[in-house]
Amino acid sequence: MPLATYRHLVIDAGDLPSMTKFWARALGLAAEERGDDEVRLRGPTPRHDVWIEHVPERATVKQRVHLDVHAHSVDEVLGLGASALDLESFSWQVVRDPEGGELCVFERADVPAYRLYEVVVDCREAAPIATWWAEVLGGRAEHHGGVPWWWVEDVPGAPFECFVFVPVPEEKTVKNRIHWDVTVPDIEPLLAAGAAMLHEPDGESGWTVLADPDGNEFCAHLEP
């Protein structure tokens, strides 16, 4: 049995209005203001939602978590306020969001209404962390010979194709600016499986902030 259920994504933003406008249009979602420090990008179900949350820190390093999106063309995404980073090296195009965060554009003849394709995570070693998340979320870890990355597909409730884990040489140095939330019946099994406690619920937040064995932050909400 999985230890957790996928809940939704969260994107940190220094400039809430510009990041809200960009990501709402890039992902095909509708913005719903929730206060001075957060905006909900509403999808067809709560698990399609993406929350944009204001943070004081600026982006300073390459993101260890980024999103892959469907689009008719890379020019369409550039027109939303992205800037080109690498449009030639791959079968997809790498661009930056308005605050410099990387994302990959996959051009399609037919683009779905919900445009999130994959969530991509840099890691030390792909196999163990992909296997860990597959066991936590109830998905299936896959790997094909000839590529160094692993992915987790068929994650119950996830409204995108898969999580992709890509090995990189550099170490994690700062908090991820993109993370996902999960729902759990109990926090303790996650800790026993190797998650680290970062912040327990308090008067300001009713969820638990954890890190996976590679140090990637995620938030766990107890089932009602």
C-alpha positions in Angstrom: 0.0 0.0 0.0 1.3 3.5 -0.8 2.2 5.7 2.2 0.8 8.9 0.7 -1.5 10.3 -2.0 -0.4 13.0 -4.5 -2.2 16.3 -3.5 -1.0 19.3 -5.7 2.0 21.3 -6.8 3.4 24.5 -5.2 5.6 27.1 -7.0 7.5 29.8 -5.0 7.5 33.3 -6.4 9.1 36.6 -5.6 6.8 38.6 -7.9 3.4 37.0 -7.3 1.5 38.8 -10.0 3.9 38.1 -12.9 4.5 34.5 -11.9 0.7 33.9 -11.5 0.0 35.4 -14.9 2.7 33.3 -16.6 2.0 30.0 -15.0 -1.8 30.2 -15.3 -1.5 30.7 -19.0 1.4 28.2 -19.5 -0.5 25.4 -17.6 -4.0 26.2 -18.8 -5.3 27.1 -15.4 -7.5 29.9 -13.9 -6.1 32.1 -11.2 -8.0 32.5 -7.9 -6.5 35.0 -5.4 -6.3 33.6 -1.9 -4.7 36.5 0.0 -1.5 38.6 -0.2 0.9 35.7 -0.2 -0.6 33.0 -2.4 -2.7 32.4 -5.5 -4.5 29.2 -6.4 -4.3 28.2 -10.1 -7.5 26.1 -10.3 -7.8 23.1 -12.5 -10.6 20.7 -13.2 -10.0 18.8 -9.9 -8.1 19.9 -6.8 -5.2 17.6 -7.8 -4.8 19.6 -11.0 -4.3 22.8 -8.9 -1.0 24.6 -8.7 -0.4 27.1 -5.8 1.8 30.1 -6.3 3.2 31.2 -3.0 5.2 34.4 -2.3 8.7 34.0 -0.8 11.3 36.7 -0.1 14.2 34.7 -1.5 15.3 35.3 -5.1 16.2 32.4 -7.4 20.0 32.1 -7.3 20.9 28.7 -8.7 19.6 26.2 -11.3 16.3 24.7 -10.1 16.5 21.1 -9.0 12.8 20.7 -9.7 11.3 21.9 -12.9 8.2 21.4 -15.0 7.8 20.1 -18.5 4.8 21.6 -20.4 2.9 20.9 -23.6 2.6 23.8 -26.0 1.7 24.4 -29.7 5.2 26.1 -30.0 8.0 27.4 -28.0 7.2 30.9 -29.4 3.8 30.6 -27.7 5.5 30.2 -24.3 8.1 32.9 -25.0 5.2 35.2 -25.8 3.8 34.6 -22.3 7.0 36.1 -20.7 9.5 33.3 -20.8 13.1 33.8 -22.1 15.0 31.4 -24.2 17.8 29.3 -22.6 18.5 26.4 -25.0 16.3 26.0 -28.1 18.7 23.7 -30.1 20.3 20.9 -28.1 17.3 18.7 -27.5 14.1 17.5 -29.1 12.4 19.9 -26.6 13.2 23.5 -25.8 14.5 24.9 -22.5 13.3 28.3 -21.4 13.2 30.4 -18.2 10.1 31.6 -16.5 9.8 35.4 -15.5 12.0 34.8 -12.5 14.6 32.7 -14.2 13.4 29.2 -13.3 13.9 26.6 -15.9 11.1 24.7 -17.7 11.0 22.5 -20.8 8.6 23.0 -23.7 7.4 20.0 -25.6 5.8 21.1 -28.9 2.6 19.3 -29.8 0.2 19.4 -32.7 -2.6 18.7 -30.2 -2.3 20.4 -26.9 -4.4 19.3 -24.0 -6.3 21.9 -21.9 -4.2 21.0 -18.9 -0.6 21.6 -20.0 1.6 20.0 -17.3 3.4 17.1 -18.8 6.0 15.9 -16.3 7.7 17.0 -13.0 11.4 16.7 -13.3 13.8 16.3 -10.3 17.6 16.5 -10.2 19.2 13.9 -7.9 22.4 12.2 -6.9 21.3 8.8 -8.1 18.1 8.2 -10.1 17.3 4.6 -9.3 17.0 4.8 -5.5 15.1 8.0 -5.3 12.7 7.0 -8.1 12.1 3.7 -6.3 11.5 5.5 -3.0 8.9 7.8 -4.5 7.2 4.9 -6.4 6.8 3.1 -3.1 5.6 6.2 -1.3 3.0 7.2 -3.9 2.1 3.8 -5.3 3.5 4.4 -8.8 5.9 2.3 -10.9 9.6 3.1 -11.3 10.8 2.6 -14.8 14.1 2.8 -16.6 15.1 2.1 -20.2 18.7 1.2 -21.2 20.7 4.0 -22.8 19.4 6.9 -20.7 20.6 7.8 -17.2 17.3 8.9 -15.8 14.5 7.0 -14.2 10.8 7.9 -14.0 7.8 7.1 -11.8 4.6 6.6 -13.8 1.0 5.6 -13.0 1.0 7.6 -9.8 -2.6 7.4 -8.4 -4.2 10.8 -8.6 -1.3 12.6 -10.3 -2.7 14.7 -13.2 0.5 14.5 -15.3 2.4 11.7 -16.9 5.2 11.0 -14.5 7.9 12.2 -12.2 11.3 12.1 -13.8 14.6 11.8 -11.8 17.7 12.9 -13.5 21.2 12.4 -12.0 23.4 15.6 -11.8 26.9 16.1 -10.4 26.1 19.2 -8.3 24.8 19.0 -4.7 21.6 20.5 -3.5 22.3 23.9 -1.8 19.1 25.8 -1.4 15.4 25.1 -0.8 13.6 24.0 -3.9 11.3 26.6 -5.5 8.9 23.9 -6.8 7.6 21.1 -4.6 4.6 18.9 -4.3 2.2 18.2 -1.4 0.8 14.8 -0.4 -2.0 13.6 1.8 -1.3 10.9 4.4 -3.1 9.0 7.1 -0.1 9.2 9.4 3.3 10.9 9.3 5.3 8.2 11.1 5.4 5.7 8.2 7.1 8.4 6.0 9.7 9.0 8.6 10.3 5.3 9.0 10.7 5.0 5.3 13.5 7.6 5.3 11.9 11.0 5.1 13.4 13.7 7.3 11.3 16.1 9.5 11.9 19.7 8.7 8.9 21.5 10.3 6.1 20.2 12.4 2.6 21.8 12.2 2.2 25.0 14.2 -0.2 27.9 14.6 0.6 29.2 11.1 0.5 25.9 9.1 -1.5 22.7 9.7 0.8 20.5 7.6 4.2 18.8 8.1 7.2 19.8 6.0 9.5 16.9 5.2 12.4 16.1 2.9 12.9 13.0 0.9 16.2 11.0 1.1 17.7 13.4 -1.5 16.7 16.5 0.5 13.8 17.5 -1.7 11.2 19.3 0.4 7.5 18.2 0.3 4.5 18.9 2.5 2.3 16.2 4.1 -1.3 16.9 5.0 -3.1 14.5 7.4 -6.3 13.0 6.0 -9.4 14.7 7.5 
